[in-house]
Amino acid sequence: MSSHHIVREKQEPALLVLSLNEFSDELLGQLLEWSPTVITTPQTAESLVTYGIKIDYIIGDVVDEALQCDVKLIPAGDDTLTVTALNYLIANNHPAINVITDELNLADYMPYADKIDLVIFYDDKKIYAVNSGFRKWKPAGETIDLLSNAKELNLTGLNQVEGQKYKTTADGFFSISFNGPFLFIAEET
């Protein structure tokens, strides 16, 4: 018996590919599994085409017609490529985005953390914003990094290793409570 799934437009997170340097082919395949809207830069577009990945949008001022004929252009303007892409997706009612990057500037993402479901893949980390009261199940010994500061921070199921780096104490749930709108955390991919 086979299972057929219909994926509606904008049902899956859009994929913003800013770089593919040393990014896992397996993880890229997982992110592309349900044919998300793919947005990239002119520099990264050639790599995606080499992989046979269909690009929907390129952020920039000119689209190289040799890449793919049906690619649409998102004008770059004066903002960073990340900010331009996030503004475009929010304006077009995309509820979520996965970002692949080799340069992380959390300041670019902070204003959007409460406007779009955002996951950033950077280095060997999966980074996302959490609200106070966040809970997640993890096996013992997993690393969780807190990437932004929070007042009245209360952690359960985590032991501090150093600075803002923590490890899960046992198989099970860890939780994070704090005073503030959100906090960026990172876990290993």
Beta strands, then each sheet from edge to edge (+ up, - down):
strand 1: 14-17
strand 2: 38-40
strand 3: 57-59
strand 4: 72-74
strand 5: 96-101
strand 6: 117-122
strand 7: 125-130
strand 8: 134-138
strand 9: 143-146
strand 10: 151-156
strand 11: 158-162
strand 12: 165-168
strand 13: 172-179
strand 14: 183-188
sheet 1: 4+ 3+ 2+ 1+ 5+ 6+ 7- 14+ 9- 12+ 11-
sheet 2: 8+ 13- 10+
end
